[in-house]
Amino acid sequence: MPVSSSDQLKEQIESIPATLRKALERQAKARIAVARLEAQINKLEAEIERENSQKENDSPEPEYDSLEDELELLKLESNVERLKLQVTEAEDKAEMAFRESAAKTTEGQVRAAVGTDPTVMRLRRECLDAKESARERKITLQRERQAAREAKLQARYATSVDIAPENEKISALREKLEQAEEEVILADVEVEVSQAMVETYKMLVQLS
């Protein structure tokens, strides 16, 4: 007996959770790696700073002020949450309008109508763009902070001696940190793609 397209889709859906689980595991591991590397860098920098302060007997320079950057990120993330709410409201309105206009309908038809609603589509695009902007700004700020830390260290230890091994270790850790941050970005994208596949397959099965 030939397998129907609906059965094939259901079989594909059964494999999706495993894909999503692997993507989430990759995302978690990448974020843990970033956190650990940042902690190692901060610890090593603090040790070098203490040693240098003892040698130079100078007052420490102020830390990089990230309050303004954190507020900026907070605004970007708040905008994402606001757009999510607008998407939900638009989806609810589109669903109500479709149900009122159709005497008989299925859940699959409702989902299809909501998914093709112009307002819903526009808000979903805006929400995705907002997420991407927040992610890009976060990466930019992280690199700016890293550059600021490097500049501070270079200025602080310009006349110091016997610090080459420590600087080399920090540089190696920062290279690993950049790779880990790139892995986080890739993992985030993989999770979003897997989640989108789940929703798409569910809708196709209901429409079939």
CORLIN-V653254 format. One record per backbone hydrogen bond with DSSP energy under -0.5 kcal/mol. NH is the residue of the N-H (numbers start at 1). CO is the residue of the C=O. Records with the same first field share a line. If there is no record, write none. Layout:
NH->CO ; CO
This chain:
8->4
9->5
10->6
11->7
12->8
13->9
14->10
15->11 ; 12
16->12 ; 13
17->13
19->15
20->16
21->17
22->18
23->19
24->20
25->21
26->22
27->23
28->24
29->25
30->26
31->27
32->28
33->29
34->30
35->31
36->32
37->33
38->34
39->35
40->36
41->37
42->38
43->39
44->40
45->41
46->42
47->43
48->44
49->45
50->46
51->47
52->48
53->49
54->50
55->51
56->52
57->53
66->64
70->66
71->67
72->68
73->69
74->70
75->71
76->72
77->73
78->74
79->75
80->76
81->77
82->78
83->79
84->80
85->81
86->82
87->83
88->84
89->85
90->86
91->87
92->88
93->89
94->90
95->91
96->92
97->93
98->94
99->95
100->96
101->97
102->98
110->106
111->107
112->108
113->109
114->110
115->111
116->112
117->114
121->117
122->118
123->119
124->120
125->121
126->122
127->123
128->124
129->125
130->126
131->127
132->128
133->129
134->130
135->131
136->132
137->133
138->134
139->135
140->136
141->137
142->138
143->139
144->140
145->141
146->142
147->143
148->144
149->145
150->146
151->147
152->148
153->149
154->150
155->151
156->152
157->153
158->155
160->157
167->163
168->164
169->165
170->166
171->167
172->168
173->169
174->170
175->171
176->172
177->173
178->174
179->175
180->176
181->177
182->178
183->179
184->180
185->181
186->182
187->183
188->184
189->185
190->186
191->187
192->188
193->189
194->190
195->191
196->192
197->193
198->194
199->195
200->196
201->197
202->198
203->199
204->200
205->201
206->202
207->203
208->204
